[in-house]
Amino acid sequence: MKGAINITLLPDLPDEVRTAVLEVTTRLRQLPGALLPVLHGVQQALGYIPPDAVPLIARELNLSRADVHGVISFYHYFRSKPPGRHVIHLCRAESCQAMGGATLERHVKQRLDIDFHQTTADGAYTLEPVYCLGNCACSPAMLVDDELVGRLTPARFDAWLAAEKT
């Protein structure tokens, strides 16, 4: 139709998602290159970036949905599904690799029965690679939520996991 107004409809979002996105975008939209800080802020607030929130983020930053989706899918740090109750970041940097990181990685994956970017069936743990935790003197290392664990071995991981489950 000639003269019709193109209105982009936004999907219905849960109130907590809409509120978080609007709070973050309002606070950060004036920054140069605001998309990355906004995505980090949304993920920090919600634990992930819901795919249904992409149109709202795009609208608030005056970007296309493709622009927002492209950044989310390009950077492995961003999640589009809720993580487990605890996120384990396993260091894969050179120092950790030199100190048994590959063996530890195989053990952790086998013990949790997941791969990187996956969550255990019970929703307890999500496993993510990280490429340096800055704890090289205590390699290999992992970060769980805000707890840094160094000098990690398969046996120490098992002990840590057992203590977490009690």
NUGUVO-363332 format. One record per residue: residue number from 1; x, y, z of N, C-alpha, C in turn. Coordinates in nm, 2 decimals, decimal comma. Layout:
BEGIN
   k     nu     nv     nw    cau    cav    caw     cu     cv     cw
 NUM      X      Y      Z      X      Y      Z      X      Y      Z
...
This chain:
BEGIN
   k     nu     nv     nw    cau    cav    caw     cu     cv     cw
   1   0,08  -0,12   0,00   0,00   0,00   0,00   0,09   0,12   0,00
   2   0,05   0,21  -0,08   0,13   0,34  -0,09   0,10   0,42   0,03
   3   0,20   0,48   0,09   0,18   0,56   0,21   0,17   0,48   0,34
   4   0,18   0,35   0,34   0,16   0,27   0,46   0,29   0,29   0,55
   5   0,26   0,28   0,67   0,37   0,29   0,77   0,42   0,16   0,80
   6   0,55   0,14   0,80   0,61   0,01   0,83   0,64   0,00   0,98
   7   0,56  -0,08   1,05   0,58  -0,09   1,19   0,64  -0,23   1,22
   8   0,75  -0,23   1,28   0,81  -0,36   1,32   0,76  -0,41   1,45
   9   0,69  -0,52   1,45   0,63  -0,57   1,57   0,74  -0,64   1,65
  10   0,74  -0,62   1,78   0,83  -0,68   1,87   0,77  -0,80   1,93
  11   0,84  -0,91   1,95   0,78  -1,03   2,02   0,74  -0,99   2,16
  12   0,64  -1,06   2,22   0,61  -1,05   2,36   0,73  -1,10   2,44
  13   0,77  -1,02   2,53   0,88  -1,06   2,62   0,83  -1,07   2,76
  14   0,89  -1,16   2,84   0,86  -1,16   2,98   0,90  -1,02   3,04
  15   0,83  -0,97   3,14   0,86  -0,84   3,20   1,00  -0,83   3,24
  16   1,06  -0,93   3,30   1,20  -0,92   3,35   1,30  -0,91   3,24
  17   1,27  -0,97   3,12   1,36  -0,95   3,00   1,34  -0,81   2,95
  18   1,22  -0,77   2,93   1,20  -0,63   2,87   1,26  -0,53   2,96
  19   1,24  -0,54   3,09   1,29  -0,44   3,19   1,44  -0,44   3,19
  20   1,51  -0,56   3,19   1,65  -0,57   3,19   1,71  -0,50   3,06
  21   1,65  -0,54   2,94   1,70  -0,48   2,82   1,69  -0,33   2,81
  22   1,57  -0,28   2,85   1,55  -0,14   2,85   1,64  -0,07   2,95
  23   1,66  -0,12   3,07   1,75  -0,06   3,16   1,89  -0,05   3,11
  24   1,94  -0,16   3,05   2,08  -0,17   3,00   2,09  -0,07   2,88
  25   2,00  -0,08   2,78   2,01   0,00   2,66   2,00   0,15   2,70
  26   1,91   0,19   2,79   1,90   0,33   2,83   2,03   0,38   2,89
  27   2,09   0,30   2,97   2,21   0,34   3,04   2,33   0,34   2,95
  28   2,34   0,26   2,85   2,46   0,25   2,77   2,45   0,29   2,62
  29   2,33   0,33   2,57   2,31   0,35   2,43   2,40   0,47   2,38
  30   2,44   0,56   2,46   2,51   0,68   2,42   2,66   0,65   2,40
  31   2,71   0,54   2,45   2,85   0,50   2,44   2,88   0,48   2,29
  32   3,00   0,52   2,25   3,04   0,49   2,11   3,05   0,33   2,10
  33   3,00   0,28   2,00   3,00   0,13   1,98   2,93   0,06   2,09
  34   2,81   0,11   2,12   2,73   0,06   2,24   2,69  -0,08   2,23
  35   2,69  -0,15   2,12   2,63  -0,28   2,11   2,70  -0,38   2,20
  36   2,83  -0,39   2,20   2,90  -0,48   2,28   2,88  -0,46   2,43
  37   2,89  -0,33   2,48   2,86  -0,31   2,62   2,71  -0,35   2,65
  38   2,62  -0,32   2,56   2,48  -0,36   2,59   2,46  -0,51   2,60
  39   2,52  -0,58   2,50   2,51  -0,73   2,51   2,57  -0,78   2,63
  40   2,69  -0,73   2,68   2,75  -0,78   2,80   2,65  -0,75   2,92
  41   2,59  -0,63   2,92   2,50  -0,59   3,02   2,38  -0,67   3,03
  42   2,32  -0,71   2,92   2,20  -0,79   2,91   2,24  -0,93   2,96
  43   2,35  -0,98   2,92   2,39  -1,12   2,96   2,42  -1,12   3,11
  44   2,48  -1,01   3,16   2,51  -1,00   3,30   2,38  -1,00   3,38
  45   2,28  -0,93   3,33   2,15  -0,92   3,40   2,07  -1,04   3,40
  46   2,07  -1,11   3,28   1,98  -1,23   3,26   2,05  -1,36   3,26
  47   2,19  -1,36   3,25   2,26  -1,48   3,24   2,28  -1,53   3,09
  48   2,21  -1,47   3,00   2,21  -1,50   2,86   2,14  -1,39   2,78
  49   2,14  -1,40   2,65   2,07  -1,30   2,57   1,96  -1,37   2,49
  50   1,84  -1,36   2,54   1,73  -1,43   2,48   1,71  -1,39   2,33
  51   1,70  -1,49   2,24   1,68  -1,45   2,10   1,56  -1,36   2,08
  52   1,46  -1,37   2,16   1,34  -1,28   2,14   1,37  -1,14   2,18
  53   1,48  -1,12   2,25   1,52  -0,98   2,29   1,60  -0,91   2,18
  54   1,64  -0,98   2,08   1,72  -0,92   1,98   1,65  -0,80   1,91
  55   1,52  -0,82   1,87   1,45  -0,71   1,81   1,45  -0,58   1,89
  56   1,43  -0,60   2,02   1,42  -0,49   2,12   1,56  -0,42   2,13
  57   1,66  -0,50   2,14   1,80  -0,44   2,15   1,82  -0,37   2,02
  58   1,79  -0,42   1,90   1,81  -0,36   1,77   1,74  -0,23   1,77
  59   1,61  -0,23   1,81   1,53  -0,11   1,80   1,59   0,00   1,89
  60   1,63  -0,04   2,01   1,68   0,06   2,11   1,81   0,12   2,07
  61   1,89   0,05   1,99   2,02   0,10   1,94   2,02   0,15   1,80
  62   1,90   0,14   1,74   1,88   0,18   1,60   1,97   0,10   1,50
  63   1,97  -0,03   1,53   2,05  -0,12   1,44   1,95  -0,22   1,38
  64   2,00  -0,30   1,29   1,92  -0,40   1,23   1,93  -0,53   1,32
  65   1,83  -0,61   1,31   1,83  -0,74   1,39   1,95  -0,82   1,34
  66   1,98  -0,81   1,21   2,10  -0,89   1,16   2,23  -0,84   1,23
  67   2,24  -0,71   1,25   2,36  -0,66   1,31   2,38  -0,72   1,45
  68   2,27  -0,71   1,53   2,27  -0,76   1,67   2,30  -0,91   1,67
  69   2,22  -0,99   1,59   2,24  -1,13   1,58   2,38  -1,17   1,54
  70   2,44  -1,10   1,44   2,57  -1,13   1,39   2,68  -1,12   1,50
  71   2,66  -1,01   1,58   2,76  -1,00   1,69   2,74  -1,11   1,80
  72   2,62  -1,14   1,83   2,60  -1,24   1,93   2,65  -1,38   1,88
  73   2,63  -1,41   1,76   2,67  -1,54   1,70   2,82  -1,54   1,68
  74   2,88  -1,43   1,66   3,03  -1,42   1,63   3,11  -1,45   1,75
  75   3,07  -1,39   1,86   3,15  -1,40   1,99   3,10  -1,52   2,07
  76   3,19  -1,61   2,10   3,15  -1,73   2,18   3,11  -1,70   2,32
  77   3,15  -1,58   2,37   3,12  -1,55   2,51   2,97  -1,53   2,53
  78   2,90  -1,49   2,42   2,75  -1,46   2,44   2,67  -1,59   2,43
  79   2,58  -1,61   2,52   2,49  -1,73   2,52   2,35  -1,69   2,48
  80   2,28  -1,77   2,40   2,15  -1,75   2,37   2,05  -1,84   2,44
  81   2,10  -1,92   2,53   2,02  -2,01   2,62   2,07  -1,99   2,76
  82   1,98  -2,00   2,85   2,02  -1,99   2,99   2,13  -2,08   3,03
  83   2,22  -2,04   3,11   2,33  -2,12   3,15   2,29  -2,21   3,27
  84   2,37  -2,30   3,31   2,35  -2,38   3,43   2,36  -2,28   3,55
  85   2,32  -2,34   3,67   2,33  -2,26   3,79   2,47  -2,21   3,82
  86   2,57  -2,28   3,77   2,71  -2,24   3,79   2,78  -2,25   3,65
  87   2,86  -2,15   3,62   2,93  -2,15   3,49   3,08  -2,18   3,52
  88   3,13  -2,29   3,47   3,27  -2,32   3,48   3,35  -2,27   3,36
  89   3,44  -2,18   3,38   3,53  -2,13   3,27   3,66  -2,21   3,29
  90   3,69  -2,29   3,20   3,82  -2,37   3,21   3,92  -2,31   3,12
  91   4,04  -2,27   3,18   4,14  -2,20   3,10   4,21  -2,29   3,00
  92   4,23  -2,24   2,88   4,29  -2,31   2,77   4,41  -2,24   2,72
  93   4,46  -2,15   2,80   4,58  -2,07   2,76   4,71  -2,16   2,76
  94   4,82  -2,11   2,71   4,94  -2,18   2,69   4,99  -2,24   2,83
  95   4,99  -2,15   2,93   5,05  -2,20   3,06   4,97  -2,31   3,11
  96   4,83  -2,30   3,11   4,75  -2,41   3,16   4,77  -2,54   3,07
  97   4,78  -2,52   2,94   4,80  -2,64   2,86   4,93  -2,71   2,89
  98   5,04  -2,63   2,92   5,17  -2,68   2,95   5,17  -2,76   3,08
  99   5,07  -2,72   3,17   5,07  -2,78   3,30   4,96  -2,89   3,31
 100   4,92  -2,95   3,20   4,82  -3,06   3,21   4,68  -3,02   3,17
 101   4,66  -2,90   3,11   4,53  -2,85   3,08   4,45  -2,94   2,99
 102   4,51  -3,01   2,89   4,44  -3,09   2,80   4,39  -3,22   2,87
 103   4,46  -3,27   2,96   4,42  -3,39   3,03   4,30  -3,35   3,13
 104   4,32  -3,23   3,19   4,21  -3,18   3,28   4,09  -3,16   3,20
 105   4,10  -3,10   3,08   3,98  -3,07   3,00   3,91  -3,20   2,97
 106   3,98  -3,30   2,92   3,91  -3,43   2,89   3,84  -3,49   3,01
 107   3,91  -3,48   3,13   3,85  -3,53   3,25   3,72  -3,45   3,29
 108   3,73  -3,32   3,29   3,61  -3,24   3,32   3,49  -3,27   3,23
 109   3,52  -3,27   3,10   3,41  -3,30   3,00   3,35  -3,44   3,03
 110   3,44  -3,54   3,06   3,39  -3,68   3,08   3,31  -3,68   3,21
 111   3,36  -3,61   3,32   3,30  -3,62   3,45   3,16  -3,55   3,45
 112   3,15  -3,44   3,37   3,03  -3,37   3,36   2,94  -3,42   3,25
 113   2,99  -3,50   3,16   2,92  -3,56   3,05   2,87  -3,45   2,96
 114   2,95  -3,35   2,93   2,92  -3,24   2,84   3,04  -3,19   2,77
 115   3,03  -3,11   2,67   3,14  -3,05   2,60   3,13  -2,90   2,63
 116   3,23  -2,82   2,57   3,22  -2,68   2,59   3,09  -2,62   2,53
 117   3,04  -2,52   2,59   2,92  -2,45   2,55   2,79  -2,54   2,58
 118   2,80  -2,64   2,66   2,69  -2,72   2,70   2,66  -2,71   2,85
 119   2,54  -2,76   2,88   2,50  -2,76   3,02   2,46  -2,90   3,06
 120   2,50  -2,93   3,19   2,46  -3,07   3,24   2,31  -3,09   3,24
 121   2,27  -3,22   3,23   2,13  -3,25   3,22   2,05  -3,20   3,34
 122   2,12  -3,19   3,45   2,04  -3,14   3,57   2,04  -2,99   3,58
 123   2,11  -2,92   3,48   2,11  -2,78   3,48   2,20  -2,72   3,58
 124   2,29  -2,80   3,64   2,38  -2,74   3,75   2,50  -2,67   3,69
 125   2,56  -2,72   3,58   2,69  -2,66   3,53   2,68  -2,64   3,38
 126   2,74  -2,53   3,34   2,77  -2,50   3,20   2,92  -2,49   3,19
 127   2,98  -2,55   3,09   3,12  -2,55   3,07   3,16  -2,46   2,96
 128   3,25  -2,37   2,98   3,29  -2,27   2,88   3,44  -2,26   2,88
 129   3,50  -2,25   2,76   3,65  -2,23   2,75   3,68  -2,08   2,77
 130   3,79  -2,06   2,83   3,84  -1,92   2,84   3,99  -1,92   2,81
 131   4,03  -1,82   2,75   4,17  -1,82   2,70   4,27  -1,75   2,78
 132   4,24  -1,72   2,90   4,34  -1,68   3,00   4,26  -1,63   3,12
 133   4,29  -1,68   3,24   4,23  -1,63   3,36   4,33  -1,54   3,44
 134   4,45  -1,53   3,38   4,55  -1,45   3,45   4,60  -1,51   3,58
 135   4,59  -1,64   3,59   4,64  -1,72   3,70   4,75  -1,82   3,67
 136   4,83  -1,77   3,57   4,93  -1,86   3,51   5,03  -1,92   3,61
 137   5,06  -1,85   3,72   5,15  -1,91   3,82   5,09  -2,03   3,89
 138   4,95  -2,05   3,88   4,88  -2,16   3,95   4,81  -2,24   3,84
 139   4,87  -2,26   3,73   4,81  -2,34   3,62   4,80  -2,49   3,66
 140   4,70  -2,56   3,60   4,59  -2,51   3,53   4,48  -2,45   3,62
 141   4,39  -2,37   3,56   4,30  -2,30   3,65   4,16  -2,30   3,59
 142   4,06  -2,28   3,67   3,92  -2,26   3,63   3,86  -2,15   3,71
 143   3,76  -2,09   3,66   3,68  -1,99   3,73   3,54  -2,04   3,73
 144   3,48  -2,06   3,85   3,34  -2,10   3,87   3,27  -1,98   3,93
 145   3,18  -1,93   3,86   3,11  -1,81   3,90   3,21  -1,70   3,94
 146   3,24  -1,67   4,06   3,34  -1,57   4,10   3,46  -1,64   4,17
 147   3,46  -1,77   4,18   3,56  -1,84   4,25   3,67  -1,89   4,16
 148   3,80  -1,84   4,18   3,91  -1,88   4,10   3,98  -2,00   4,17
 149   4,00  -2,11   4,09   4,06  -2,23   4,14   4,18  -2,26   4,06
 150   4,30  -2,27   4,13   4,43  -2,29   4,06   4,49  -2,42   4,10
 151   4,60  -2,46   4,02   4,67  -2,59   4,05   4,57  -2,70   4,04
 152   4,48  -2,70   3,94   4,37  -2,79   3,93   4,42  -2,92   3,86
 153   4,39  -3,03   3,92   4,42  -3,16   3,86   4,28  -3,24   3,85
 154   4,28  -3,35   3,78   4,15  -3,42   3,78   4,11  -3,46   3,92
 155   4,20  -3,50   4,01   4,15  -3,54   4,14   4,10  -3,42   4,22
 156   4,17  -3,30   4,20   4,12  -3,18   4,27   3,99  -3,13   4,21
 157   3,96  -3,15   4,08   3,83  -3,12   4,03   3,73  -3,21   4,09
 158   3,75  -3,34   4,10   3,66  -3,43   4,15   3,62  -3,40   4,30
 159   3,73  -3,36   4,37   3,70  -3,32   4,51   3,62  -3,19   4,52
 160   3,65  -3,09   4,43   3,57  -2,97   4,42   3,43  -3,00   4,39
 161   3,41  -3,09   4,29   3,27  -3,12   4,25   3,20  -3,19   4,36
 162   3,26  -3,28   4,43   3,19  -3,35   4,54   3,15  -3,25   4,65
 163   3,24  -3,16   4,68   3,21  -3,06   4,78   3,10  -2,97   4,74
 164   3,09  -2,94   4,61   2,98  -2,85   4,56   2,84  -2,92   4,57
 165   2,85  -3,05   4,56   2,72  -3,13   4,55   2,67  -3,16   4,69
 166   2,75  -3,12   4,80   2,70  -3,15   4,93   2,64  -3,03   5,00
